[in-house]
């Protein structure tokens, strides 16, 4: 059970040497929020060249959004590749 990505942006961080992205998800379901937190905790500890690196998780409870700061990968979306 995973949430849908609401928005995803490329962001500039002048303090970092690599590009970052922000993935924003929206969920009202507490189970999905817990799944998102667990997924983030797993991904932030992984270090593999074929897995996107996740850095931080911010929760905006007023908007019901989770913001995940992650490594930016240039290219097309995976769903566009397999559709």
Secondary structure as UniProt FT lines:
FT   STRAND          5..11
FT   TURN            14..15
FT   STRAND          20..26
FT   HELIX           30..45
FT   TURN            49..50
FT   STRAND          54..60
FT   TURN            61..64
FT   STRAND          65..71
FT   HELIX           78..82
//
